[in-house]
Amino acid sequence: MQRIWFPEWLYRFLPLLYVVGGTLMLHLFGDQTAGQLSGGMLFAAAILIWALRWHARSDASRRRP
């Protein structure tokens, strides 16, 4: 199985890109169900990524002596 690799700059800004994409979807298609659903899913993905990264960093800092 091949691992997916992103450049570091893209990895750092991925949640922000999701938020921008979600905002665009809500702005462009906000009154339609598809726009609300996809915008909400992009926001949820950004929050999930931020939460997972925060959790991983807090676990890593606790493991270091």
mmCIF file as Biopython writes it, N, C-alpha, C and O atoms, coordinates in Angstrom:
data_model
#
loop_
_atom_site.group_PDB
_atom_site.id
_atom_site.type_symbol
_atom_site.label_atom_id
_atom_site.label_alt_id
_atom_site.label_comp_id
_atom_site.label_asym_id
_atom_site.label_entity_id
_atom_site.label_seq_id
_atom_site.pdbx_PDB_ins_code
_atom_site.Cartn_x
_atom_site.Cartn_y
_atom_site.Cartn_z
_atom_site.occupancy
_atom_site.B_iso_or_equiv
_atom_site.auth_seq_id
_atom_site.auth_asym_id
_atom_site.pdbx_PDB_model_num
ATOM 1   N N  . MET A ? 1  ? 0.832   -1.170 0.000  1.0 0.0 1  A 1 
ATOM 2   C CA . MET A ? 1  ? 0.000   0.000  0.000  1.0 0.0 1  A 1 
ATOM 3   C C  . MET A ? 1  ? 0.885   1.245  0.000  1.0 0.0 1  A 1 
ATOM 4   O O  . MET A ? 1  ? 1.798   1.365  0.817  1.0 0.0 1  A 1 
ATOM 5   N N  . GLN A ? 2  ? 0.616   2.144  -0.897 1.0 0.0 2  A 1 
ATOM 6   C CA . GLN A ? 2  ? 1.426   3.346  -1.021 1.0 0.0 2  A 1 
ATOM 7   C C  . GLN A ? 2  ? 0.869   4.457  -0.146 1.0 0.0 2  A 1 
ATOM 8   O O  . GLN A ? 2  ? -0.340  4.686  -0.110 1.0 0.0 2  A 1 
ATOM 9   N N  . ARG A ? 3  ? 1.766   5.151  0.565  1.0 0.0 3  A 1 
ATOM 10  C CA . ARG A ? 3  ? 1.341   6.256  1.417  1.0 0.0 3  A 1 
ATOM 11  C C  . ARG A ? 3  ? 1.176   7.509  0.582  1.0 0.0 3  A 1 
ATOM 12  O O  . ARG A ? 3  ? 1.921   7.742  -0.369 1.0 0.0 3  A 1 
ATOM 13  N N  . ILE A ? 4  ? 0.201   8.305  0.945  1.0 0.0 4  A 1 
ATOM 14  C CA . ILE A ? 4  ? -0.027  9.584  0.272  1.0 0.0 4  A 1 
ATOM 15  C C  . ILE A ? 4  ? 0.854   10.620 0.948  1.0 0.0 4  A 1 
ATOM 16  O O  . ILE A ? 4  ? 0.919   10.684 2.176  1.0 0.0 4  A 1 
ATOM 17  N N  . TRP A ? 5  ? 1.527   11.427 0.150  1.0 0.0 5  A 1 
ATOM 18  C CA . TRP A ? 5  ? 2.411   12.443 0.689  1.0 0.0 5  A 1 
ATOM 19  C C  . TRP A ? 5  ? 2.011   13.801 0.136  1.0 0.0 5  A 1 
ATOM 20  O O  . TRP A ? 5  ? 1.871   13.976 -1.074 1.0 0.0 5  A 1 
ATOM 21  N N  . PHE A ? 6  ? 1.831   14.756 1.031  1.0 0.0 6  A 1 
ATOM 22  C CA . PHE A ? 6  ? 1.554   16.132 0.651  1.0 0.0 6  A 1 
ATOM 23  C C  . PHE A ? 6  ? 2.772   16.980 0.978  1.0 0.0 6  A 1 
ATOM 24  O O  . PHE A ? 6  ? 3.487   16.685 1.937  1.0 0.0 6  A 1 
ATOM 25  N N  . PRO A ? 7  ? 3.023   18.027 0.199  1.0 0.0 7  A 1 
ATOM 26  C CA . PRO A ? 7  ? 4.052   18.973 0.632  1.0 0.0 7  A 1 
ATOM 27  C C  . PRO A ? 7  ? 3.651   19.594 1.967  1.0 0.0 7  A 1 
ATOM 28  O O  . PRO A ? 7  ? 2.464   19.698 2.276  1.0 0.0 7  A 1 
ATOM 29  N N  . GLU A ? 8  ? 4.638   20.002 2.755  1.0 0.0 8  A 1 
ATOM 30  C CA . GLU A ? 8  ? 4.356   20.510 4.097  1.0 0.0 8  A 1 
ATOM 31  C C  . GLU A ? 8  ? 3.442   21.731 4.077  1.0 0.0 8  A 1 
ATOM 32  O O  . GLU A ? 8  ? 2.565   21.858 4.932  1.0 0.0 8  A 1 
ATOM 33  N N  . TRP A ? 9  ? 3.633   22.624 3.120  1.0 0.0 9  A 1 
ATOM 34  C CA . TRP A ? 9  ? 2.799   23.818 3.062  1.0 0.0 9  A 1 
ATOM 35  C C  . TRP A ? 9  ? 1.341   23.453 2.800  1.0 0.0 9  A 1 
ATOM 36  O O  . TRP A ? 9  ? 0.435   24.084 3.345  1.0 0.0 9  A 1 
ATOM 37  N N  . LEU A ? 10 ? 1.110   22.441 1.971  1.0 0.0 10 A 1 
ATOM 38  C CA . LEU A ? 10 ? -0.261  22.013 1.703  1.0 0.0 10 A 1 
ATOM 39  C C  . LEU A ? 10 ? -0.850  21.306 2.917  1.0 0.0 10 A 1 
ATOM 40  O O  . LEU A ? 10 ? -2.024  21.492 3.239  1.0 0.0 10 A 1 
ATOM 41  N N  . TYR A ? 11 ? -0.042  20.499 3.587  1.0 0.0 11 A 1 
ATOM 42  C CA . TYR A ? 11 ? -0.504  19.799 4.789  1.0 0.0 11 A 1 
ATOM 43  C C  . TYR A ? 11 ? -0.946  20.792 5.860  1.0 0.0 11 A 1 
ATOM 44  O O  . TYR A ? 11 ? -1.964  20.583 6.519  1.0 0.0 11 A 1 
ATOM 45  N N  . ARG A ? 12 ? -0.183  21.870 6.036  1.0 0.0 12 A 1 
ATOM 46  C CA . ARG A ? 12 ? -0.521  22.862 7.058  1.0 0.0 12 A 1 
ATOM 47  C C  . ARG A ? 12 ? -1.794  23.623 6.727  1.0 0.0 12 A 1 
ATOM 48  O O  . ARG A ? 12 ? -2.585  23.929 7.620  1.0 0.0 12 A 1 
ATOM 49  N N  . PHE A ? 13 ? -2.000  23.930 5.446  1.0 0.0 13 A 1 
ATOM 50  C CA . PHE A ? 13 ? -3.125  24.769 5.054  1.0 0.0 13 A 1 
ATOM 51  C C  . PHE A ? 13 ? -4.358  23.989 4.616  1.0 0.0 13 A 1 
ATOM 52  O O  . PHE A ? 13 ? -5.353  24.599 4.226  1.0 0.0 13 A 1 
ATOM 53  N N  . LEU A ? 14 ? -4.322  22.672 4.666  1.0 0.0 14 A 1 
ATOM 54  C CA . LEU A ? 14 ? -5.457  21.871 4.224  1.0 0.0 14 A 1 
ATOM 55  C C  . LEU A ? 14 ? -6.754  22.189 4.975  1.0 0.0 14 A 1 
ATOM 56  O O  . LEU A ? 14 ? -7.788  22.350 4.326  1.0 0.0 14 A 1 
ATOM 57  N N  . PRO A ? 15 ? -6.751  22.287 6.317  1.0 0.0 15 A 1 
ATOM 58  C CA . PRO A ? 15 ? -8.009  22.646 6.987  1.0 0.0 15 A 1 
ATOM 59  C C  . PRO A ? 15 ? -8.505  24.037 6.591  1.0 0.0 15 A 1 
ATOM 60  O O  . PRO A ? 15 ? -9.710  24.254 6.466  1.0 0.0 15 A 1 
ATOM 61  N N  . LEU A ? 16 ? -7.586  24.969 6.396  1.0 0.0 16 A 1 
ATOM 62  C CA . LEU A ? 16 ? -7.987  26.305 5.969  1.0 0.0 16 A 1 
ATOM 63  C C  . LEU A ? 16 ? -8.597  26.273 4.567  1.0 0.0 16 A 1 
ATOM 64  O O  . LEU A ? 16 ? -9.561  26.986 4.286  1.0 0.0 16 A 1 
ATOM 65  N N  . LEU A ? 17 ? -8.036  25.453 3.704  1.0 0.0 17 A 1 
ATOM 66  C CA . LEU A ? 17 ? -8.613  25.299 2.372  1.0 0.0 17 A 1 
ATOM 67  C C  . LEU A ? 17 ? -10.016 24.703 2.438  1.0 0.0 17 A 1 
ATOM 68  O O  . LEU A ? 17 ? -10.890 25.080 1.658  1.0 0.0 17 A 1 
ATOM 69  N N  . TYR A ? 18 ? -10.233 23.778 3.366  1.0 0.0 18 A 1 
ATOM 70  C CA . TYR A ? 18 ? -11.568 23.217 3.546  1.0 0.0 18 A 1 
ATOM 71  C C  . TYR A ? 18 ? -12.561 24.283 4.016  1.0 0.0 18 A 1 
ATOM 72  O O  . TYR A ? 18 ? -13.702 24.320 3.557  1.0 0.0 18 A 1 
ATOM 73  N N  . VAL A ? 19 ? -12.123 25.140 4.924  1.0 0.0 19 A 1 
ATOM 74  C CA . VAL A ? 19 ? -13.004 26.208 5.406  1.0 0.0 19 A 1 
ATOM 75  C C  . VAL A ? 19 ? -13.326 27.179 4.273  1.0 0.0 19 A 1 
ATOM 76  O O  . VAL A ? 19 ? -14.475 27.594 4.117  1.0 0.0 19 A 1 
ATOM 77  N N  . VAL A ? 20 ? -12.317 27.541 3.486  1.0 0.0 20 A 1 
ATOM 78  C CA . VAL A ? 20 ? -12.547 28.445 2.351  1.0 0.0 20 A 1 
ATOM 79  C C  . VAL A ? 20 ? -13.486 27.791 1.342  1.0 0.0 20 A 1 
ATOM 80  O O  . VAL A ? 20 ? -14.395 28.440 0.825  1.0 0.0 20 A 1 
ATOM 81  N N  . GLY A ? 21 ? -13.269 26.512 1.064  1.0 0.0 21 A 1 
ATOM 82  C CA . GLY A ? 21 ? -14.158 25.799 0.143  1.0 0.0 21 A 1 
ATOM 83  C C  . GLY A ? 21 ? -15.582 25.707 0.664  1.0 0.0 21 A 1 
ATOM 84  O O  . GLY A ? 21 ? -16.536 25.855 -0.098 1.0 0.0 21 A 1 
ATOM 85  N N  . GLY A ? 22 ? -15.728 25.462 1.959  1.0 0.0 22 A 1 
ATOM 86  C CA . GLY A ? 22 ? -17.060 25.416 2.555  1.0 0.0 22 A 1 
ATOM 87  C C  . GLY A ? 22 ? -17.752 26.756 2.505  1.0 0.0 22 A 1 
ATOM 88  O O  . GLY A ? 22 ? -18.954 26.831 2.252  1.0 0.0 22 A 1 
ATOM 89  N N  . THR A ? 23 ? -16.997 27.821 2.746  1.0 0.0 23 A 1 
ATOM 90  C CA . THR A ? 23 ? -17.563 29.170 2.675  1.0 0.0 23 A 1 
ATOM 91  C C  . THR A ? 23 ? -18.007 29.483 1.251  1.0 0.0 23 A 1 
ATOM 92  O O  . THR A ? 23 ? -19.084 30.040 1.042  1.0 0.0 23 A 1 
ATOM 93  N N  . LEU A ? 24 ? -17.182 29.126 0.278  1.0 0.0 24 A 1 
ATOM 94  C CA . LEU A ? 24 ? -17.560 29.347 -1.119 1.0 0.0 24 A 1 
ATOM 95  C C  . LEU A ? 24 ? -18.814 28.562 -1.500 1.0 0.0 24 A 1 
ATOM 96  O O  . LEU A ? 24 ? -19.698 29.081 -2.182 1.0 0.0 24 A 1 
ATOM 97  N N  . MET A ? 25 ? -18.882 27.323 -1.060 1.0 0.0 25 A 1 
ATOM 98  C CA . MET A ? 25 ? -20.067 26.520 -1.379 1.0 0.0 25 A 1 
ATOM 99  C C  . MET A ? 25 ? -21.327 27.120 -0.765 1.0 0.0 25 A 1 
ATOM 100 O O  . MET A ? 25 ? -22.374 27.174 -1.409 1.0 0.0 25 A 1 
ATOM 101 N N  . LEU A ? 26 ? -21.219 27.572 0.487  1.0 0.0 26 A 1 
ATOM 102 C CA . LEU A ? 26 ? -22.391 28.171 1.126  1.0 0.0 26 A 1 
ATOM 103 C C  . LEU A ? 26 ? -22.749 29.510 0.484  1.0 0.0 26 A 1 
ATOM 104 O O  . LEU A ? 26 ? -23.926 29.858 0.382  1.0 0.0 26 A 1 
ATOM 105 N N  . HIS A ? 27 ? -21.751 30.245 0.061  1.0 0.0 27 A 1 
ATOM 106 C CA . HIS A ? 27 ? -22.019 31.535 -0.577 1.0 0.0 27 A 1 
ATOM 107 C C  . HIS A ? 27 ? -22.623 31.356 -1.971 1.0 0.0 27 A 1 
ATOM 108 O O  . HIS A ? 27 ? -23.574 32.050 -2.331 1.0 0.0 27 A 1 
ATOM 109 N N  . LEU A ? 28 ? -22.073 30.432 -2.748 1.0 0.0 28 A 1 
ATOM 110 C CA . LEU A ? 28 ? -22.537 30.254 -4.121 1.0 0.0 28 A 1 
ATOM 111 C C  . LEU A ? 28 ? -23.818 29.434 -4.221 1.0 0.0 28 A 1 
ATOM 112 O O  . LEU A ? 28 ? -24.677 29.724 -5.054 1.0 0.0 28 A 1 
ATOM 113 N N  . PHE A ? 29 ? -23.950 28.412 -3.376 1.0 0.0 29 A 1 
ATOM 114 C CA . PHE A ? 29 ? -25.095 27.507 -3.479 1.0 0.0 29 A 1 
ATOM 115 C C  . PHE A ? 29 ? -25.815 27.352 -2.146 1.0 0.0 29 A 1 
ATOM 116 O O  . PHE A ? 29 ? -26.378 26.293 -1.871 1.0 0.0 29 A 1 
ATOM 117 N N  . GLY A ? 30 ? -25.804 28.378 -1.326 1.0 0.0 30 A 1 
ATOM 118 C CA . GLY A ? 30 ? -26.312 28.287 0.037  1.0 0.0 30 A 1 
ATOM 119 C C  . GLY A ? 30 ? -27.783 27.973 0.149  1.0 0.0 30 A 1 
ATOM 120 O O  . GLY A ? 30 ? -28.201 27.327 1.111  1.0 0.0 30 A 1 
ATOM 121 N N  . ASP A ? 31 ? -28.583 28.413 -0.809 1.0 0.0 31 A 1 
ATOM 122 C CA . ASP A ? 31 ? -30.019 28.174 -0.705 1.0 0.0 31 A 1 
ATOM 123 C C  . ASP A ? 31 ? -30.417 26.800 -1.238 1.0 0.0 31 A 1 
ATOM 124 O O  . ASP A ? 31 ? -31.576 26.401 -1.127 1.0 0.0 31 A 1 
ATOM 125 N N  . GLN A ? 32 ? -29.466 26.082 -1.811 1.0 0.0 32 A 1 
ATOM 126 C CA . GLN A ? 32 ? -29.747 24.748 -2.325 1.0 0.0 32 A 1 
ATOM 127 C C  . GLN A ? 32 ? -29.227 23.702 -1.335 1.0 0.0 32 A 1 
ATOM 128 O O  . GLN A ? 32 ? -28.247 23.936 -0.627 1.0 0.0 32 A 1 
ATOM 129 N N  . THR A ? 33 ? -29.875 22.585 -1.298 1.0 0.0 33 A 1 
ATOM 130 C CA . THR A ? 33 ? -29.515 21.531 -0.362 1.0 0.0 33 A 1 
ATOM 131 C C  . THR A ? 33 ? -28.090 21.033 -0.598 1.0 0.0 33 A 1 
ATOM 132 O O  . THR A ? 33 ? -27.354 20.787 0.358  1.0 0.0 33 A 1 
ATOM 133 N N  . ALA A ? 34 ? -27.701 20.884 -1.853 1.0 0.0 34 A 1 
ATOM 134 C CA . ALA A ? 34 ? -26.355 20.392 -2.163 1.0 0.0 34 A 1 
ATOM 135 C C  . ALA A ? 34 ? -25.289 21.363 -1.660 1.0 0.0 34 A 1 
ATOM 136 O O  . ALA A ? 34 ? -24.245 20.931 -1.172 1.0 0.0 34 A 1 
ATOM 137 N N  . GLY A ? 35 ? -25.535 22.655 -1.772 1.0 0.0 35 A 1 
ATOM 138 C CA . GLY A ? 35 ? -24.584 23.644 -1.274 1.0 0.0 35 A 1 
ATOM 139 C C  . GLY A ? 35 ? -24.461 23.615 0.232  1.0 0.0 35 A 1 
ATOM 140 O O  . GLY A ? 35 ? -23.358 23.715 0.769  1.0 0.0 35 A 1 
ATOM 141 N N  . GLN A ? 36 ? -25.573 23.481 0.915  1.0 0.0 36 A 1 
ATOM 142 C CA . GLN A ? 36 ? -25.542 23.414 2.375  1.0 0.0 36 A 1 
ATOM 143 C C  . GLN A ? 36 ? -24.857 22.135 2.854  1.0 0.0 36 A 1 
ATOM 144 O O  . GLN A ? 36 ? -24.077 22.159 3.805  1.0 0.0 36 A 1 
ATOM 145 N N  . LEU A ? 37 ? -25.153 21.032 2.194  1.0 0.0 37 A 1 
ATOM 146 C CA . LEU A ? 37 ? -24.572 19.754 2.584  1.0 0.0 37 A 1 
ATOM 147 C C  . LEU A ? 37 ? -23.060 19.739 2.343  1.0 0.0 37 A 1 
ATOM 148 O O  . LEU A ? 37 ? -22.292 19.360 3.228  1.0 0.0 37 A 1 
ATOM 149 N N  . SER A ? 38 ? -22.639 20.146 1.161  1.0 0.0 38 A 1 
ATOM 150 C CA . SER A ? 38 ? -21.202 20.103 0.867  1.0 0.0 38 A 1 
ATOM 151 C C  . SER A ? 38 ? -20.444 21.148 1.683  1.0 0.0 38 A 1 
ATOM 152 O O  . SER A ? 38 ? -19.331 20.876 2.134  1.0 0.0 38 A 1 
ATOM 153 N N  . GLY A ? 39 ? -21.012 22.324 1.882  1.0 0.0 39 A 1 
ATOM 154 C CA . GLY A ? 39 ? -20.360 23.323 2.725  1.0 0.0 39 A 1 
ATOM 155 C C  . GLY A ? 39 ? -20.229 22.851 4.160  1.0 0.0 39 A 1 
ATOM 156 O O  . GLY A ? 39 ? -19.188 23.045 4.786  1.0 0.0 39 A 1 
ATOM 157 N N  . GLY A ? 40 ? -21.268 22.237 4.682  1.0 0.0 40 A 1 
ATOM 158 C CA . GLY A ? 40 ? -21.220 21.700 6.036  1.0 0.0 40 A 1 
ATOM 159 C C  . GLY A ? 40 ? -20.222 20.568 6.180  1.0 0.0 40 A 1 
ATOM 160 O O  . GLY A ? 40 ? -19.543 20.461 7.201  1.0 0.0 40 A 1 
ATOM 161 N N  . MET A ? 41 ? -20.129 19.722 5.164  1.0 0.0 41 A 1 
ATOM 162 C CA . MET A ? 41 ? -19.165 18.623 5.211  1.0 0.0 41 A 1 
ATOM 163 C C  . MET A ? 41 ? -17.729 19.141 5.152  1.0 0.0 41 A 1 
ATOM 164 O O  . MET A ? 41 ? -16.849 18.590 5.813  1.0 0.0 41 A 1 
ATOM 165 N N  . LEU A ? 42 ? -17.483 20.188 4.374  1.0 0.0 42 A 1 
ATOM 166 C CA . LEU A ? 42 ? -16.144 20.761 4.328  1.0 0.0 42 A 1 
ATOM 167 C C  . LEU A ? 42 ? -15.777 21.400 5.660  1.0 0.0 42 A 1 
ATOM 168 O O  . LEU A ? 42 ? -14.644 21.262 6.121  1.0 0.0 42 A 1 
ATOM 169 N N  . PHE A ? 43 ? -16.731 22.104 6.288  1.0 0.0 43 A 1 
ATOM 170 C CA . PHE A ? 43 ? -16.485 22.665 7.621  1.0 0.0 43 A 1 
ATOM 171 C C  . PHE A ? 43 ? -16.215 21.551 8.635  1.0 0.0 43 A 1 
ATOM 172 O O  . PHE A ? 43 ? -15.311 21.665 9.463  1.0 0.0 43 A 1 
ATOM 173 N N  . ALA A ? 44 ? -16.994 20.485 8.566  1.0 0.0 44 A 1 
ATOM 174 C CA . ALA A ? 44 ? -16.806 19.370 9.495  1.0 0.0 44 A 1 
ATOM 175 C C  . ALA A ? 44 ? -15.449 18.703 9.292  1.0 0.0 44 A 1 
ATOM 176 O O  . ALA A ? 44 ? -14.807 18.305 10.264 1.0 0.0 44 A 1 
ATOM 177 N N  . ALA A ? 45 ? -15.006 18.575 8.045  1.0 0.0 45 A 1 
ATOM 178 C CA . ALA A ? 45 ? -13.693 17.989 7.771  1.0 0.0 45 A 1 
ATOM 179 C C  . ALA A ? 45 ? -12.588 18.859 8.354  1.0 0.0 45 A 1 
ATOM 180 O O  . ALA A ? 45 ? -11.627 18.341 8.924  1.0 0.0 45 A 1 
ATOM 181 N N  . ALA A ? 46 ? -12.713 20.172 8.217  1.0 0.0 46 A 1 
ATOM 182 C CA . ALA A ? 46 ? -11.702 21.082 8.769  1.0 0.0 46 A 1 
ATOM 183 C C  . ALA A ? 46 ? -11.644 20.967 10.287 1.0 0.0 46 A 1 
ATOM 184 O O  . ALA A ? 46 ? -10.556 20.908 10.861 1.0 0.0 46 A 1 
ATOM 185 N N  . ILE A ? 47 ? -12.787 20.933 10.935 1.0 0.0 47 A 1 
ATOM 186 C CA . ILE A ? 47 ? -12.821 20.820 12.399 1.0 0.0 47 A 1 
ATOM 187 C C  . ILE A ? 47 ? -12.242 19.478 12.837 1.0 0.0 47 A 1 
ATOM 188 O O  . ILE A ? 47 ? -11.505 19.410 13.821 1.0 0.0 47 A 1 
ATOM 189 N N  . LEU A ? 48 ? -12.568 18.419 12.115 1.0 0.0 48 A 1 
ATOM 190 C CA . LEU A ? 48 ? -12.039 17.102 12.452 1.0 0.0 48 A 1 
ATOM 191 C C  . LEU A ? 48 ? -10.515 17.064 12.321 1.0 0.0 48 A 1 
ATOM 192 O O  . LEU A ? 48 ? -9.832  16.526 13.192 1.0 0.0 48 A 1 
ATOM 193 N N  . ILE A ? 49 ? -9.987  17.626 11.252 1.0 0.0 49 A 1 
ATOM 194 C CA . ILE A ? 49 ? -8.530  17.642 11.058 1.0 0.0 49 A 1 
ATOM 195 C C  . ILE A ? 49 ? -7.858  18.437 12.164 1.0 0.0 49 A 1 
ATOM 196 O O  . ILE A ? 49 ? -6.862  17.988 12.731 1.0 0.0 49 A 1 
ATOM 197 N N  . TRP A ? 50 ? -8.396  19.625 12.482 1.0 0.0 50 A 1 
ATOM 198 C CA . TRP A ? 50 ? -7.815  20.422 13.555 1.0 0.0 50 A 1 
ATOM 199 C C  . TRP A ? 50 ? -7.859  19.672 14.892 1.0 0.0 50 A 1 
ATOM 200 O O  . TRP A ? 50 ? -6.892  19.705 15.654 1.0 0.0 50 A 1 
ATOM 201 N N  . ALA A ? 51 ? -8.965  19.004 15.172 1.0 0.0 51 A 1 
ATOM 202 C CA . ALA A ? 51 ? -9.089  18.267 16.430 1.0 0.0 51 A 1 
ATOM 203 C C  . ALA A ? 51 ? -8.114  17.088 16.482 1.0 0.0 51 A 1 
ATOM 204 O O  . ALA A ? 51 ? -7.492  16.849 17.517 1.0 0.0 51 A 1 
ATOM 205 N N  . LEU A ? 52 ? -7.976  16.356 15.384 1.0 0.0 52 A 1 
ATOM 206 C CA . LEU A ? 52 ? -7.058  15.224 15.358 1.0 0.0 52 A 1 
ATOM 207 C C  . LEU A ? 52 ? -5.610  15.675 15.502 1.0 0.0 52 A 1 
ATOM 208 O O  . LEU A ? 52 ? -4.821  15.029 16.192 1.0 0.0 52 A 1 
ATOM 209 N N  . ARG A ? 53 ? -5.259  16.780 14.855 1.0 0.0 53 A 1 
ATOM 210 C CA . ARG A ? 53 ? -3.897  17.297 14.981 1.0 0.0 53 A 1 
ATOM 211 C C  . ARG A ? 53 ? -3.636  17.783 16.398 1.0 0.0 53 A 1 
ATOM 212 O O  . ARG A ? 53 ? -2.561  17.536 16.945 1.0 0.0 53 A 1 
ATOM 213 N N  . TRP A ? 54 ? -4.594  18.467 17.000 1.0 0.0 54 A 1 
ATOM 214 C CA . TRP A ? 54 ? -4.437  18.949 18.368 1.0 0.0 54 A 1 
ATOM 215 C C  . TRP A ? 54 ? -4.265  17.775 19.321 1.0 0.0 54 A 1 
ATOM 216 O O  . TRP A ? 54 ? -3.419  17.808 20.215 1.0 0.0 54 A 1 
ATOM 217 N N  . HIS A ? 55 ? -5.072  16.741 19.124 1.0 0.0 55 A 1 
ATOM 218 C CA . HIS A ? 55 ? -4.993  15.553 19.980 1.0 0.0 55 A 1 
ATOM 219 C C  . HIS A ? 55 ? -3.645  14.852 19.817 1.0 0.0 55 A 1 
ATOM 220 O O  . HIS A ? 55 ? -3.039  14.438 20.805 1.0 0.0 55 A 1 
ATOM 221 N N  . ALA A ? 56 ? -3.179  14.719 18.590 1.0 0.0 56 A 1 
ATOM 222 C CA . ALA A ? 56 ? -1.890  14.062 18.352 1.0 0.0 56 A 1 
ATOM 223 C C  . ALA A ? 56 ? -0.750  14.865 18.964 1.0 0.0 56 A 1 
ATOM 224 O O  . ALA A ? 56 ? 0.187   14.282 19.509 1.0 0.0 56 A 1 
ATOM 225 N N  . ARG A ? 57 ? -0.812  16.182 18.884 1.0 0.0 57 A 1 
ATOM 226 C CA . ARG A ? 57 ? 0.241   17.008 19.479 1.0 0.0 57 A 1 
ATOM 227 C C  . ARG A ? 57 ? 0.207   16.931 21.001 1.0 0.0 57 A 1 
ATOM 228 O O  . ARG A ? 57 ? 1.258   16.904 21.642 1.0 0.0 57 A 1 
ATOM 229 N N  . SER A ? 58 ? -0.973  16.896 21.577 1.0 0.0 58 A 1 
ATOM 230 C CA . SER A ? 58 ? -1.047  16.818 23.031 1.0 0.0 58 A 1 
ATOM 231 C C  . SER A ? 58 ? -0.574  15.449 23.525 1.0 0.0 58 A 1 
ATOM 232 O O  . SER A ? 58 ? 0.054   15.363 24.580 1.0 0.0 58 A 1 
ATOM 233 N N  . ASP A ? 59 ? -0.864  14.387 22.785 1.0 0.0 59 A 1 
ATOM 234 C CA . ASP A ? 59 ? -0.357  13.058 23.148 1.0 0.0 59 A 1 
ATOM 235 C C  . ASP A ? 59 ? 1.157   12.994 23.020 1.0 0.0 59 A 1 
ATOM 236 O O  . ASP A ? 59 ? 1.826   12.408 23.872 1.0 0.0 59 A 1 
ATOM 237 N N  . ALA A ? 60 ? 1.696   13.582 21.980 1.0 0.0 60 A 1 
ATOM 238 C CA . ALA A ? 60 ? 3.137   13.558 21.766 1.0 0.0 60 A 1 
ATOM 239 C C  . ALA A ? 60 ? 3.863   14.347 22.841 1.0 0.0 60 A 1 
ATOM 240 O O  . ALA A ? 60 ? 4.952   13.959 23.264 1.0 0.0 60 A 1 
ATOM 241 N N  . SER A ? 61 ? 3.275   15.452 23.290 1.0 0.0 61 A 1 
ATOM 242 C CA . SER A ? 61 ? 3.937   16.244 24.322 1.0 0.0 61 A 1 
ATOM 243 C C  . SER A ? 61 ? 3.888   15.531 25.675 1.0 0.0 61 A 1 
ATOM 244 O O  . SER A ? 61 ? 4.785   15.727 26.495 1.0 0.0 61 A 1 
ATOM 245 N N  . ARG A ? 62 ? 2.880   14.722 25.924 1.0 0.0 62 A 1 
ATOM 246 C CA . ARG A ? 62 ? 2.803   13.973 27.183 1.0 0.0 62 A 1 
ATOM 247 C C  . ARG A ? 62 ? 3.781   12.812 27.205 1.0 0.0 62 A 1 
ATOM 248 O O  . ARG A ? 62 ? 4.226   12.413 28.281 1.0 0.0 62 A 1 
ATOM 249 N N  . ARG A ? 63 ? 4.122   12.265 26.067 1.0 0.0 63 A 1 
ATOM 250 C CA . ARG A ? 63 ? 5.017   11.112 26.016 1.0 0.0 63 A 1 
ATOM 251 C C  . ARG A ? 63 ? 6.475   11.512 26.205 1.0 0.0 63 A 1 
ATOM 252 O O  . ARG A ? 63 ? 7.283   10.696 26.648 1.0 0.0 63 A 1 
ATOM 253 N N  . ARG A ? 64 ? 6.819   12.741 25.881 1.0 0.0 64 A 1 
ATOM 254 C CA . ARG A ? 64 ? 8.207   13.175 26.015 1.0 0.0 64 A 1 
ATOM 255 C C  . ARG A ? 64 ? 8.537   13.428 27.474 1.0 0.0 64 A 1 
ATOM 256 O O  . ARG A ? 64 ? 7.783   14.095 28.184 1.0 0.0 64 A 1 
ATOM 257 N N  . PRO A ? 65 ? 9.670   12.891 27.921 1.0 0.0 65 A 1 
ATOM 258 C CA . PRO A ? 65 ? 10.048  13.090 29.340 1.0 0.0 65 A 1 
ATOM 259 C C  . PRO A ? 65 ? 10.590  14.472 29.595 1.0 0.0 65 A 1 
ATOM 260 O O  . PRO A ? 65 ? 10.949  14.795 30.727 1.0 0.0 65 A 1 
#
